């Protein structure tokens, strides 16, 4: 079974990042589409490349909320005086968003030099003679660690890619793993059952480490404890009733955050408590680009989110105010179009109209098929294939009807929408 049935590429044409050309030349070497059974090739590459390492490591795993949680933890640590590296993915505007030191994006030349250097060593390694042993995400992960080590980072915070057990971030042997939750995504790689997906994520933890998790429900929490016992790591579960009230200034930031981000803030604060026990968490901003990002465009309130799987779609729509919205959606291949239709149909009272479009970055599911199913469900729907035209039409409709605009369904439709806003 292949990992990626689409070409491995990322040309964010909406933003014209000069690093797109550099990265595009490297990606084909890693587009094998083959599953791997271990990460020994990544460990060998890590040993071959790094003259310095971050002093401590944190890995963030889970179905949704990884970028937010990792970013919040980096903000907390940096505000507390720790030199901190932050590695996240994907990016919205520039590749350099993925690698930051003390919250600042590294310069493009530093990013490119690190990635090209790791790639050059990988190209000489025997691992590339076996397709599937190394992936492009592995190269980015090791390049980030090299940059963090060179910068003298006290803590490197790494967002995992897919899963955890076979992810490059596991090779960092993190002392702390944060689990944001287990939802529906990458079932073909991680398993059809939630317990299987949980195992793949939880086994990012090494023996002797600590895993801190959001509440998972009784069955999955019991399974997590069983996995931890076999893997010889410790588990801390956040209180399901915790609401962040009454514990100081940091809790004001929790309450001010969008509801979907509060869990990520709590988890990040719990991570800080593990790393810096006794240090009071500082107040930080809960705003993160593309994650429940809101604003005003031509007098129309909008909200845009990069959530790209059924769990994220349900959470996003559930969090919208109980009033009609003008909605723009697009989903990338191979996301389940029928699942998007089901999710939208269940909240038809929040949908004034739905415009289905595509994205400029990756192949999208055919809009016409989605529209046909939505029309049968009684939802006012149209197809506007070109993203900029779709956003313009939806904004005009929202302004005319005095309604808010919501954009979601794919990371890449969020990329296109934010780029379109910049041009307006």
C-alpha positions, 0 to 999 in steps of 0.5 A, a space after each residue: 500500500 502506498 503512502 502517497 498516491 499523489 506526486 510528492 511536491 509542494 509548489 505554493 504558487 500562491 506565494 512564490 516562495 523562492 525555496 519552492 524551486 530548491 525543494 522541488 529539485 530534491 523531492 523526486 529522490 524521495 517519492 517512492 510511495 513505499 511503506 517502511 518497516 523501520 526507521 534505521 535508515 533515518 537513524 544512520 543518517 542522523 548519526 552521519 550528519 550532526 555535529 551538534 544536537 538540541 539539549 532536550 527534545 519534545 515530539 508532538 503527535 496526534 491527529 489534529 492540533 499538532 502545529 498549534 500545540 508545538 507552537 504554544 509550547 515553543 512560545 511558553 518556553 521562549 517566554 520563560 527564557 529557554 532557547 527553543 527550536 520549533 519544527 512544524 509542517 506544513 507551511 502556509 507561505 514559506 518553507 522557513 515557517 517550518 524551522 524557527 529558533 526562538 520563534 523566528 523563522 530561520 533565513 532562507 539561505 540557512 534553511 536551504 544550506 541545511 536541507 541541501 547538506 543533509 540531502 547530499 549525505 543521504 544521496 551518498 548513503 546506501 539507504 537510498 538504494 532501497 526505495 522507501 527507506 528515506 523520505 523527504 520529511 526525514 531530510 527536513 527533520 534532520 536539517 531542523 535538528 542540525 540548525 537547532 543544535 548549531 544555534 545552541 537550542 536548549 529544547 527542540 520541539 518537533 511536530 511529527 509527520 504521520 503517526 510516530 512509531 515510523 516517523 523521523 522524529 522518533 529518532 530524536 529519542 525525545 524525553 517528552 511526547 505530547 499526544 493531541 488526540 486520536 481521530 480519523 486520518 491516514 487509516 491506510 497507514 496507521 490502521 482502521 481501528 482507533 486503537 491501532 492509530 493510537 499505538 502508532 502515535 504513542 510509540 513515538 515515546 522511547 523507554 523511560 520517557 513521558 507521554 502527556 495526553 489529552 483525554 481520550 475516553 476510557 477505552 483508549 486511555 486503557 489501551 494507552 496505559 497497556 501500550 506504555 507498560 509494554 514500551 516502558 514509558 510513563 503516561 500522564 493524562 490531562 483531567 477531562 474536566 479541566 477548563 483552565 479557570 482560576 489558576 492565574 494569568 495563563 488561564 486568561 489566555 486559555 479562555 480567550 482562545 478559540 474553543 478548539 485551541 483550548 485543549 492545545 493550550 492546556 497540553 502545551 502548558 502541561 508539557 512546559 510543567 514537565 520540562 520546567 517544573 515549578 515555573 509559572 507559565 507565561 501568558 502567550 498569544 493563542 493566534 496561529 496563522 491558518 488555524 481558526 484564523 479570523 478577520 474582516 475582508 471588505 466588511 465581511 467577517 471570515 474564519 479560515 482553518 487548515 483542518 484537512 480530515 473528517 475529525 477536523 471538519 466536524 470540530 470546525 463546523 461544530 465550533 461555528 456560531 449557530 447562524 448561516 455562513 457562506 462556505 468555501 470548501 476544497 479537499 485534496 486527493 485522496 481525502 474522502 469526498 463522501 465524508 465531507 458531504 456527510 459532515 456538511 449535510 449534518 450542519 445544513 442549518 449553518 450553511 447559507 451556501 457552499 462553493 466548492 473549488 480546487 487548490 493551486 498546490 495539490 490535486 483536488 477532489 472533483 468539485 462537481 461530484 461533491 456539489 451533486 451530493 450536497 444538492 441532493 442533501 438540500 444544500 445551496 451549492 455551486 462549483 467555481 473551479 478557480 480558487 480566487 474566483 471562488 473566494 471573490 464570489 463567496 465574499 460578494 455573496 456574504 456581503 450581500 446577505 450580511 453573513 460571515 464567510 468560512 473557508 476550510 476542507 484542505 490545508 491548501 485551500 487555506 493557503 490559497 485563501 490567505 494569498 488571495 486576501 493579500 492581493 485584495 
